[in-house]
Amino acid sequence: MKRLVPQTLRNKMILFTLIIVSIPILLTGYIIKLETQEALLVEKQAKLFGIALLLDNNLGEGYNEILISRSADNADRATQIKALNEVLKNYTDTLTSAYPGVGAGYYSMELDAIITYGPSDKYADKVGITIGPTHPGRKVMNTGERLVEFAPMVRGDIMNAMIPIIRHGEVIGYIWANELTDDIHAQMASMDYNIYLAVSIGIIVSLLLFFWMTKGFIHDVETIKNGLEQLRFDLDHRLIPMEGEMGQISDAINHMTRSLLNAQTLNQNIMHSIADGVITVDINGNITSANKSAETLTGYTCSEIVDKPYKEIFCEGKHFNSLLLDTLATGTNYIGIEMEYPVKNKDIYISISTSRLKDSTDKIIGAVVVFKDLTEQHRLQAQILRAERLASLGELMAGVAHEIRNPLTAIKGFVQYLQDTDTEEERQEYMPVIIKEVDRVNRVIETLLYFSRPCKTNYKLVDINGLIKETLVLVKNTGTKHKVEFRLQFGETIPQIEGDAEQLKQVLLNLLINAVQAITGQGIVEIATWQGPSSFVHVSITDTGNGITPADLSKVFDPFFTTKVTGTGLGLAVVQRIINAHYGRVDIQSEIGNGTAVTLQFPVLHHGGEADE
């Protein structure tokens, strides 16, 4: 069905013209045809009735007067028919000869026979014939009314106009005048031909006039159409000036293209001017554009990579999972991800952001990646980090020297003293002190070694609530039983976590000991566990101790920083190291006089580093 409908404007206008021109003309021609046929029939009837009336006037007083004048009033039927025919035949022939194709005559009701039938040279043999019982002439004589009939009769298929012959109030016969229907149809056909010819000429002339009048319009439309086709590839193209409404349309299109060209130029200038690299791909992963910064950062020119698969340029043969292609495939947007990025003949360190591209109908047409070169910044950060590590190492060494120098000084003093004495009592008195100081040095060294060497972890599923209960057994002793109240608020549906039970117990033990030691009088240590909205288990240890100053709070994880007289300053540093080995997080909040709250966060599963978040 769609193929039957014209697709071009020219063909649509031709069809439209044929409809609006042909239908009125054809309808008018049809109406004229009907009215002409009706007028022809009316004219035929009037003519035939006129002939019949002339014959009626010629009859005079009737058949009896003619028979009396011919002394045949008492003659037999055949003689009377002959006498009447001799009198009336000439006038009948005169009338029918004046109207070619017309037949006319008299019929006697008393004699029940045709008296005359002109022209007599053709129909003389019809004289004396009696019409059938169903002949329309019987109806005319019975009713005394005029009648027109189309039917096969004596002469053949005719249009027969009949009038009764009425004398002295009595019907004595009827007169007819008829014409062959073939002649009538021939006249109608000639009239129809003329009408059809006029209609056809009218349609053709109308179409020619229409095409002549619309030739310029169609030419302008074709010009605009071709111009729009060129604008798809060249916004610099301009439509030629036109007149009238089409000129206004072409001017509007030219103005629109100038605006589009300016907008495109602005976008191109922005793309080429920004310092960040921008690369776009289509729905199939083929590169569609790259700005100047992208060319500079990657080392590829647009001519080298446009229309080529992004995967082939940046991924093949390299250990690199493209975030751009992942965004294109899954719709996941990445914002500010820092990573190593393979470019031409090298790798650079960049910050990358990706998103899908959509058109005005929200249809996905590709994806875009925006990246910033952080290579130099990354190098400077590495230098700063090395400097910070060296500084931390210096502080660490200073702390180690301080922690070891004090017991070594004491040991040296006692050894020098014992060199000058020989008494066994003094040796027994000072040797335990020397051994204690040596143990102190050894303890510092062991803690330092644990802090400095990699943690060897034995990951298993651990019940954190059970581990806390085991650790509390070590903390609850005679010294803390009457001083500190332990309150437990364990979550009922806490899942087991992946971790090293001994290392986690060391974390809990250090934190609980710190909490107990922070309470000078009576106090409370509250321990709570719960599972967060993500796959993480939380542990909080809150005490009502003296709290930590803001200045000290920022240093609590620094090695050898301590506010205790006998502390080493490595406890919380070790805690943080173990928490990091479990891919967790430790957070301390404290306020002087209001106690301290330590919150631990552990992933349920981390698979050796890939925590389920």
C-alpha positions as CSV (number, residue, x, y, z in Angstrom):
1,M,0.0,0.0,0.0
2,K,2.9,2.3,0.8
3,R,4.4,1.9,-2.6
4,L,1.1,3.1,-4.2
5,V,1.4,6.4,-2.4
6,P,3.8,8.9,-4.1
7,Q,6.9,9.7,-2.1
8,T,8.2,12.8,-3.9
9,L,6.6,16.2,-3.7
10,R,6.2,16.4,-7.5
11,N,4.3,13.1,-7.7
12,K,2.2,14.0,-4.7
13,M,1.3,17.3,-6.4
14,I,0.4,15.5,-9.6
15,L,-1.9,13.1,-7.7
16,F,-3.3,16.0,-5.8
17,T,-4.0,18.0,-9.0
18,L,-5.6,15.0,-10.7
19,I,-7.9,14.6,-7.7
20,I,-8.9,18.3,-7.2
21,V,-9.2,18.9,-11.0
22,S,-10.6,15.6,-12.3
23,I,-13.2,15.0,-9.7
24,P,-15.1,18.3,-10.2
25,I,-14.8,18.1,-14.0
26,L,-15.9,14.5,-14.2
27,L,-18.8,15.2,-11.8
28,T,-19.8,18.2,-13.8
29,G,-19.6,16.2,-17.0
30,Y,-21.7,13.4,-15.5
31,I,-24.4,15.9,-14.4
32,I,-24.3,17.5,-17.8
33,K,-24.7,14.1,-19.5
34,L,-27.7,13.2,-17.3
35,E,-29.3,16.6,-17.9
36,T,-28.6,16.4,-21.7
37,Q,-30.1,13.0,-21.9
38,E,-33.1,14.1,-20.0
39,A,-33.5,17.2,-22.2
40,L,-33.1,15.0,-25.4
41,L,-35.8,12.7,-24.2
42,V,-38.1,15.6,-23.3
43,E,-37.4,17.2,-26.7
44,K,-38.2,13.8,-28.4
45,Q,-41.4,13.5,-26.5
46,A,-42.5,17.0,-27.4
47,K,-41.7,16.4,-31.0
48,L,-43.5,13.1,-31.2
49,F,-46.6,14.5,-29.3
50,G,-46.6,17.5,-31.7
51,I,-46.7,15.2,-34.7
52,A,-49.5,13.1,-33.1
53,L,-51.5,16.3,-32.5
54,L,-51.1,17.4,-36.1
55,L,-52.4,14.1,-37.2
56,D,-55.3,14.4,-34.8
57,N,-56.2,17.9,-36.2
58,N,-56.0,16.5,-39.7
59,L,-58.6,13.8,-38.8
60,G,-61.4,16.4,-38.5
61,E,-64.7,15.0,-37.1
62,G,-63.4,11.4,-37.1
63,Y,-63.5,8.2,-39.1
64,N,-67.3,8.1,-39.7
65,E,-67.3,11.5,-41.5
66,I,-64.6,10.2,-43.9
67,L,-66.5,6.9,-44.5
68,I,-69.7,8.7,-45.1
69,S,-68.0,11.0,-47.6
70,R,-66.6,7.9,-49.4
71,S,-70.0,6.1,-49.2
72,A,-68.2,3.3,-47.3
73,D,-70.0,3.7,-44.0
74,N,-71.8,0.4,-44.5
75,A,-69.0,-1.4,-46.3
76,D,-67.1,-4.3,-44.9
77,R,-64.1,-3.9,-42.6
78,A,-61.4,-4.2,-45.3
79,T,-63.1,-1.6,-47.5
80,Q,-63.5,0.8,-44.7
81,I,-59.8,0.4,-43.8
82,K,-58.8,1.0,-47.4
83,A,-61.1,4.1,-47.7
84,L,-59.7,5.6,-44.5
85,N,-56.1,4.8,-45.6
86,E,-56.5,6.5,-48.9
87,V,-57.7,9.7,-47.2
88,L,-55.2,9.9,-44.3
89,K,-52.1,8.3,-45.9
90,N,-50.9,11.4,-47.7
91,Y,-50.9,13.6,-44.7
92,T,-49.2,10.9,-42.6
93,D,-46.5,10.5,-45.2
94,T,-46.1,14.3,-45.4
95,L,-45.4,14.6,-41.7
96,T,-43.1,11.6,-41.4
97,S,-41.1,12.8,-44.4
98,A,-40.6,16.2,-42.6
99,Y,-39.2,14.4,-39.6
100,P,-36.7,11.7,-40.8
101,G,-36.7,8.6,-38.6
102,V,-40.1,9.2,-37.2
103,G,-43.0,6.8,-37.8
104,A,-46.6,7.8,-37.3
105,G,-50.1,6.6,-38.0
106,Y,-53.8,6.2,-37.0
107,Y,-55.5,3.3,-35.2
108,S,-59.3,2.7,-35.3
109,M,-60.8,1.3,-32.1
110,E,-64.0,0.3,-34.0
111,L,-62.2,-1.5,-36.8
112,D,-59.4,-2.6,-34.4
113,A,-56.8,-2.0,-37.0
114,I,-54.0,0.2,-38.1
115,I,-55.4,2.7,-40.6
116,T,-52.1,4.4,-41.7
117,Y,-48.4,3.9,-40.9
118,G,-46.1,6.4,-42.5
119,P,-43.9,6.6,-44.2
120,S,-46.0,4.2,-46.2
121,D,-43.2,3.2,-48.5
122,K,-41.7,1.4,-45.5
123,Y,-44.7,0.4,-43.4
124,A,-47.6,0.0,-45.8
125,D,-47.7,-3.7,-44.9
126,K,-48.6,-2.8,-41.4
127,V,-52.0,-1.3,-42.4
128,G,-54.9,-3.5,-41.3
129,I,-52.9,-5.2,-38.5
130,T,-54.6,-5.5,-35.1
131,I,-52.4,-4.7,-32.0
132,G,-52.0,-7.3,-29.3
133,P,-54.0,-7.2,-26.1
134,T,-51.0,-6.0,-24.1
135,H,-50.1,-3.3,-26.5
136,P,-49.8,0.2,-24.8
137,G,-52.3,1.5,-27.4
138,R,-55.0,-0.5,-25.7
139,K,-54.2,1.3,-22.4
140,V,-54.4,4.7,-24.2
141,M,-57.8,3.8,-25.7
142,N,-59.1,2.4,-22.4
143,T,-57.9,5.3,-20.2
144,G,-58.2,8.2,-22.7
145,E,-54.8,9.5,-21.5
146,R,-51.5,10.2,-23.3
147,L,-48.7,7.7,-22.9
148,V,-45.0,7.3,-23.8
149,E,-43.5,3.9,-24.0
150,F,-40.1,2.4,-24.7
151,A,-40.8,-1.1,-25.9
152,P,-40.6,-3.4,-28.8
153,M,-43.8,-2.8,-30.8
154,V,-45.0,-3.2,-34.4
155,R,-42.1,-1.3,-35.8
156,G,-39.5,-2.7,-33.4
157,D,-37.7,-1.2,-30.4
158,I,-39.1,2.3,-30.3
159,M,-39.9,5.3,-28.2
160,N,-43.7,5.6,-28.9
161,A,-45.8,8.7,-28.0
162,M,-49.5,7.9,-28.1
163,I,-52.6,10.2,-27.7
164,P,-56.3,9.1,-27.7
165,I,-58.6,10.1,-30.5
166,I,-61.6,11.6,-28.7
167,R,-64.7,12.7,-30.7
168,H,-67.9,13.8,-29.0
169,G,-66.6,12.6,-25.7
170,E,-65.9,9.1,-27.0
171,V,-62.5,7.4,-27.7
172,I,-62.5,6.2,-31.3
173,G,-58.9,5.2,-31.5
174,Y,-55.4,6.5,-31.0
175,I,-52.6,8.2,-32.9
176,W,-49.0,7.5,-32.5
177,A,-45.7,9.0,-33.4
178,N,-42.5,7.0,-32.7
179,E,-38.8,6.9,-33.2
180,L,-36.4,4.0,-33.2
181,T,-34.4,3.7,-29.9
182,D,-31.3,3.0,-31.8
183,D,-31.5,6.4,-33.4
184,I,-32.0,8.0,-29.9
185,H,-29.1,6.0,-28.5
186,A,-26.9,7.1,-31.4
187,Q,-27.8,10.7,-30.7
188,M,-27.1,10.2,-27.0
189,A,-23.8,8.5,-27.8
190,S,-22.8,11.5,-30.0
191,M,-23.7,13.8,-27.2
192,D,-21.7,11.7,-24.6
193,Y,-18.7,11.7,-26.9
194,N,-18.8,15.4,-27.1
195,I,-19.1,15.7,-23.3
196,Y,-16.2,13.2,-22.7
197,L,-14.1,15.1,-25.2
198,A,-14.8,18.3,-23.4
199,V,-14.1,16.8,-20.0
200,S,-10.8,15.3,-21.2
201,I,-9.7,18.5,-22.8
202,G,-10.7,20.4,-19.6
203,I,-8.6,18.0,-17.4
204,I,-5.6,18.2,-19.7
205,V,-5.8,22.0,-20.0
206,S,-6.2,22.3,-16.2
207,L,-3.2,20.0,-15.5
208,L,-1.1,21.9,-18.0
209,L,-2.1,25.2,-16.4
210,F,-1.4,23.8,-13.0
211,F,2.1,22.5,-14.0
212,W,2.9,25.8,-15.7
213,M,1.8,27.8,-12.6
214,T,3.6,25.4,-10.1
215,K,6.8,24.9,-12.2
216,G,8.6,27.6,-10.3
217,F,7.4,26.4,-6.9
218,I,8.5,22.8,-7.6
219,H,11.9,24.1,-8.8
220,D,12.3,26.1,-5.6
221,V,11.4,23.1,-3.5
222,E,13.9,20.9,-5.4
223,T,16.5,23.6,-4.9
224,I,15.9,23.7,-1.2
225,K,15.9,19.9,-1.0
226,N,19.3,19.6,-2.8
227,G,20.7,22.4,-0.7
228,L,19.7,20.6,2.5
229,E,21.4,17.5,1.2
230,Q,24.6,19.4,0.8
231,L,24.2,21.0,4.2
232,R,24.5,17.6,5.8
233,F,28.2,17.6,4.8
234,D,29.0,21.2,4.4
235,L,27.5,23.9,6.7
236,D,29.3,26.6,4.6
237,H,27.0,25.9,1.7
238,R,24.3,28.6,1.1
239,L,20.9,28.3,-0.6
240,I,20.5,30.7,-3.6
241,P,18.1,33.7,-3.0
242,M,14.5,33.2,-4.0
243,E,11.3,35.3,-4.1
244,G,8.2,35.1,-2.0
245,E,7.6,32.6,0.8
246,M,10.2,30.2,-0.6
247,G,12.7,33.0,-0.3
248,Q,11.8,33.5,3.3
249,I,12.3,29.7,3.9
250,S,15.7,29.7,2.2
251,D,16.8,32.8,4.2
252,A,15.7,31.1,7.4
253,I,17.7,28.0,6.5
254,N,20.8,30.0,5.7
255,H,20.4,31.8,9.0
256,M,20.0,28.5,10.8
257,T,23.1,27.0,9.1
258,R,25.2,30.1,10.1
259,S,24.1,29.6,13.7
260,L,24.9,25.9,13.6
261,L,28.3,26.6,12.0
262,N,29.0,29.2,14.7
263,A,28.0,26.8,17.4
264,Q,30.0,24.0,15.8
265,T,33.0,26.3,15.5
266,L,32.6,27.3,19.2
267,N,32.5,23.7,20.3
268,Q,35.5,22.8,18.1
269,N,37.4,25.7,19.6
270,I,36.5,24.7,23.1
271,M,37.5,21.1,22.4
272,H,40.8,22.1,20.9
273,S,41.5,24.7,23.6
274,I,40.9,22.7,26.8
275,A,44.0,21.2,28.4
276,D,42.3,17.8,29.1
277,G,42.4,15.1,26.5
278,V,39.0,14.1,25.0
279,I,38.4,11.0,22.9
280,T,34.9,9.8,21.7
281,V,33.9,6.5,20.3
282,D,30.7,5.4,18.5
283,I,28.3,2.6,19.6
284,N,30.7,0.0,18.0
285,G,33.8,1.2,19.9
286,N,35.3,3.0,16.9
287,I,37.1,6.3,17.6
288,T,35.1,9.3,16.2
289,S,37.1,12.2,17.4
290,A,40.1,13.3,19.5
291,N,41.1,16.9,20.5
292,K,44.5,18.5,20.3
293,S,45.3,17.7,23.9
294,A,44.5,14.0,23.3
295,E,46.8,14.0,20.4
296,T,49.6,15.6,22.5
297,L,49.1,13.2,25.4
298,T,48.7,10.0,23.5
299,G,51.2,10.7,20.7
300,Y,48.6,9.7,18.1
301,T,47.2,12.1,15.5
302,C,43.5,12.1,14.5
303,S,44.3,10.7,11.1
304,E,46.0,7.7,12.8
305,I,43.2,6.7,15.1
306,V,39.8,8.1,13.9
307,D,37.5,5.4,12.5
308,K,39.7,2.7,14.0
309,P,38.6,0.5,17.0
310,Y,39.6,2.0,20.4
311,K,40.5,-1.4,21.7
312,E,42.9,-2.0,18.8
313,I,44.8,1.3,19.5
314,F,45.0,1.3,23.3
315,C,44.3,-2.2,24.5
316,E,45.6,-4.9,22.2
317,G,48.9,-6.4,23.4
318,K,48.8,-4.4,26.6
319,H,47.7,-5.3,30.2
320,F,45.1,-2.6,30.2
321,N,41.4,-2.8,30.9
322,S,39.7,0.2,29.3
323,L,37.2,2.0,31.5
324,L,35.8,3.7,28.4
325,L,34.8,0.4,26.7
326,D,33.4,-0.7,30.0
327,T,31.3,2.4,30.2
328,L,30.1,1.8,26.6
329,A,29.2,-1.8,27.4
330,T,27.6,-1.5,30.9
331,G,26.7,2.2,31.3
332,T,29.0,2.5,34.4
333,N,30.4,6.1,34.7
334,Y,33.9,6.6,36.1
335,I,34.8,9.9,37.7
336,G,38.4,11.0,38.5
337,I,39.9,7.5,38.4
338,E,43.7,7.6,38.6
339,M,45.6,4.9,36.6
340,E,48.4,4.1,34.3
341,Y,47.3,4.7,30.7
342,P,49.1,3.2,27.7
343,V,49.9,5.7,24.9
344,K,52.2,5.6,22.0
345,N,55.5,4.0,23.0
346,K,55.0,4.7,26.8
347,D,52.6,4.8,29.7
348,I,51.4,7.9,31.4
349,Y,49.7,8.4,34.8
350,I,46.3,10.1,34.3
351,S,43.0,11.0,36.0
352,I,40.2,9.6,33.8
353,S,36.5,10.2,33.6
354,T,34.1,8.4,31.3
355,S,30.4,8.6,30.4
356,R,28.0,7.5,27.6
357,L,27.0,9.9,24.8
358,K,23.4,10.3,23.9
359,D,21.5,12.2,21.2
360,S,18.5,14.5,21.5
361,T,16.2,11.5,21.7
362,D,18.2,10.0,24.6
363,K,19.5,7.2,22.3
364,I,23.0,6.0,23.1
365,I,25.4,6.9,20.3
366,G,28.7,6.2,21.9
367,A,30.9,7.1,24.9
368,V,33.5,9.8,25.8
369,V,36.6,9.7,27.9
370,V,38.2,12.9,29.4
371,F,41.7,12.5,30.9
372,K,44.2,14.7,32.6
373,D,48.0,14.0,32.6
374,L,49.1,13.5,36.2
375,T,52.5,12.0,35.4
376,E,54.6,15.0,36.6
377,Q,52.3,15.4,39.6
378,H,52.5,11.7,40.4
379,R,56.3,12.0,40.2
380,L,56.4,14.9,42.6
381,Q,54.0,13.1,45.0
382,A,56.4,10.1,44.9
383,Q,59.3,12.4,45.8
384,I,57.3,14.0,48.6
385,L,56.3,10.6,49.8
386,R,59.9,9.5,49.8
387,A,60.9,12.6,51.7
388,E,58.1,12.0,54.2
389,R,59.2,8.4,54.7
390,L,62.8,9.6,55.2
391,A,61.5,12.1,57.7
392,S,59.4,9.5,59.4
393,L,62.4,7.2,59.4
394,G,64.5,9.9,61.1
395,E,61.8,10.4,63.7
396,L,61.6,6.7,64.1
397,M,65.4,6.4,64.6
398,A,65.3,9.3,67.0
399,G,62.6,7.5,69.0
400,V,64.5,4.2,68.9
401,A,67.7,5.9,70.0
402,H,65.8,7.6,72.9
403,E,64.0,4.3,73.9
404,I,67.2,2.3,73.8
405,R,69.6,5.0,75.2
406,N,67.8,5.2,78.6
407,P,68.0,1.5,79.5
408,L,71.6,1.3,78.0
409,T,72.6,4.2,80.2
410,A,71.2,2.5,83.2
411,I,72.9,-0.8,82.3
412,K,76.2,1.0,81.7
413,G,76.0,2.7,85.1
414,F,75.2,-0.5,87.0
415,V,77.9,-2.4,85.2
416,Q,80.5,0.3,86.0
417,Y,79.3,0.3,89.6
418,L,79.6,-3.5,89.9
419,Q,83.1,-3.4,88.5
420,D,84.2,-1.5,91.6
421,T,82.5,-3.8,94.2
422,D,83.1,-7.4,95.2
423,T,80.2,-8.0,97.4
424,E,77.7,-10.7,96.4
425,E,74.8,-8.8,98.0
426,E,75.2,-5.8,95.7
427,R,75.5,-8.1,92.6
428,Q,72.3,-9.9,93.7
429,E,70.6,-6.5,94.2
430,Y,71.6,-4.9,90.8
431,M,71.7,-7.8,88.4
432,P,67.9,-8.1,88.3
433,V,67.8,-4.4,87.5
434,I,70.3,-4.9,84.6
435,I,68.3,-7.9,83.3
436,K,65.1,-5.8,83.5
437,E,66.6,-3.0,81.4
438,V,68.0,-5.5,78.9
439,D,64.5,-7.0,78.6
440,R,63.1,-3.5,78.0
441,V,65.6,-3.0,75.2
442,N,64.7,-6.4,73.7
443,R,61.0,-5.6,74.0
444,V,61.5,-2.3,72.1
445,I,63.5,-4.1,69.4
446,E,60.9,-6.9,69.0
447,T,58.1,-4.4,68.7
448,L,60.1,-2.3,66.2
449,L,60.8,-5.5,64.2
450,Y,57.2,-6.4,64.1
451,F,56.3,-2.9,63.1
452,S,58.9,-2.8,60.3
453,R,58.6,-6.3,58.7
454,P,55.6,-7.4,56.6
455,C,52.7,-8.9,58.5
456,K,52.4,-12.6,58.0
457,T,48.7,-13.2,58.2
458,N,46.8,-16.5,58.4
459,Y,43.3,-15.5,57.1
460,K,40.4,-17.6,58.3
461,L,36.8,-16.9,59.1
462,V,36.7,-15.3,62.6
463,D,33.7,-14.7,64.9
464,I,34.4,-11.1,66.1
465,N,32.0,-11.3,69.0
466,G,33.7,-14.5,70.3
467,L,37.1,-13.0,69.8
468,I,36.2,-9.9,71.9
469,K,35.0,-12.2,74.7
470,E,38.3,-14.1,74.6
471,T,40.2,-10.9,74.8
472,L,38.2,-9.6,77.7
473,V,39.3,-12.6,79.8
474,L,42.9,-11.3,79.5
475,V,41.8,-7.7,80.5
476,K,39.5,-8.5,83.4
477,N,41.8,-9.0,86.3
478,T,41.9,-8.1,90.0
479,G,43.2,-4.7,89.0
480,T,40.4,-3.8,86.7
481,K,37.5,-5.8,88.2
482,H,36.5,-3.2,90.8
483,K,37.6,-0.1,88.7
484,V,36.0,-0.6,85.3
485,E,32.6,-1.8,84.3
486,F,32.5,-3.5,80.9
487,R,29.3,-3.2,78.9
488,L,28.7,-5.3,75.8
489,Q,26.3,-4.6,73.0
490,F,26.8,-7.3,70.4
491,G,24.9,-7.5,67.1
492,E,22.9,-10.7,66.9
493,T,23.4,-11.4,63.2
494,I,27.0,-10.4,62.8
495,P,28.6,-12.5,60.1
496,Q,32.1,-14.0,60.4
497,I,34.9,-11.9,58.9
498,E,38.0,-13.0,57.0
499,G,41.0,-12.3,59.3
500,D,43.9,-13.5,61.4
501,A,42.5,-14.2,64.9
502,E,45.8,-13.7,66.8
503,Q,46.5,-10.4,65.1
504,L,43.0,-9.2,65.7
505,K,43.2,-10.3,69.3
506,Q,46.4,-8.2,69.6
507,V,44.5,-5.2,68.2
508,L,41.6,-5.6,70.7
509,L,44.0,-6.2,73.6
510,N,46.0,-3.0,72.9
511,L,42.8,-0.9,72.5
512,L,41.1,-2.4,75.7
513,I,44.3,-1.8,77.7
514,N,44.5,1.8,76.5
515,A,40.8,2.3,77.4
516,V,41.3,0.9,80.9
517,Q,44.5,2.9,81.5
518,A,42.7,6.1,80.4
519,I,40.3,5.7,83.3
520,T,41.8,7.1,86.5
521,G,38.9,6.5,88.9
522,Q,35.7,4.5,88.4
523,G,34.7,4.2,84.8
524,I,32.9,2.3,82.0
525,V,34.2,0.7,78.9
526,E,31.5,0.0,76.3
527,I,32.1,-2.5,73.5
528,A,29.6,-2.7,70.6
529,T,29.4,-4.6,67.3
530,W,27.1,-4.2,64.3
531,Q,26.9,-4.7,60.6
532,G,26.7,-1.6,58.4
533,P,24.6,-1.1,55.3
534,S,27.4,-2.6,53.1
535,S,29.3,-5.8,53.7
536,F,31.4,-4.4,56.6
537,V,31.4,-5.3,60.3
538,H,31.9,-2.5,62.8
539,V,33.5,-2.6,66.3
540,S,33.5,0.3,68.7
541,I,35.3,0.6,72.0
542,T,34.3,3.6,74.1
543,D,35.7,4.6,77.5
544,T,34.9,7.3,80.0
545,G,38.5,8.2,80.6
546,N,40.4,11.5,80.5
547,G,40.4,11.8,76.7
548,I,43.1,13.0,74.3
549,T,44.0,16.5,73.4
550,P,43.4,17.6,69.7
551,A,47.2,18.1,69.3
552,D,48.0,14.6,70.5
553,L,45.1,13.0,68.6
554,S,46.8,13.7,65.3
555,K,49.9,11.9,66.4
556,V,48.5,8.8,68.1
557,F,49.5,6.5,65.2
558,D,53.0,7.9,64.9
559,P,55.7,5.4,66.1
560,F,57.2,6.1,69.5
561,F,54.6,8.8,70.3
562,T,53.2,8.2,73.8
563,T,51.9,10.2,76.7
564,K,52.6,7.3,79.1
565,V,55.7,7.3,81.3
566,T,56.5,3.7,80.6
567,G,54.9,3.4,77.1
568,T,56.9,2.6,73.9
569,G,54.6,4.6,71.5
570,L,54.3,1.6,69.2
571,G,51.0,0.1,70.3
572,L,48.6,2.1,68.1
573,A,51.1,2.1,65.2
574,V,51.0,-1.7,65.3
575,V,47.1,-1.6,65.6
576,Q,46.9,0.5,62.4
577,R,49.3,-1.8,60.6
578,I,47.2,-4.9,61.4
579,I,44.0,-3.1,60.5
580,N,45.5,-2.1,57.1
581,A,46.6,-5.8,56.6
582,H,42.9,-6.7,57.0
583,Y,41.9,-4.0,54.5
584,G,39.9,-2.3,57.2
585,R,39.8,1.1,58.8
586,V,40.4,2.6,62.3
587,D,38.9,5.9,63.5
588,I,39.5,7.6,66.9
589,Q,37.4,10.4,68.3
590,S,38.2,11.9,71.7
591,E,37.4,15.0,73.8
592,I,39.2,16.0,77.0
593,G,37.2,15.0,80.0
594,N,34.6,13.0,77.9
595,G,36.6,9.9,77.0
596,T,37.6,8.3,73.8
597,A,35.7,6.3,71.1
598,V,37.7,4.0,68.8
599,T,35.8,2.5,65.8
600,L,37.1,-0.4,63.7
601,Q,35.7,-1.3,60.3
602,F,36.4,-4.7,58.7
603,P,35.2,-6.1,55.3
604,V,33.4,-9.4,55.7
605,L,35.5,-10.8,52.8
606,H,38.5,-9.2,51.2
607,H,39.9,-12.2,49.2
608,G,43.4,-11.1,50.0
609,G,43.0,-7.5,49.0
610,E,39.8,-7.2,46.9
611,A,37.3,-6.3,49.6
612,D,33.6,-6.7,48.8
613,E,32.2,-3.2,49.0
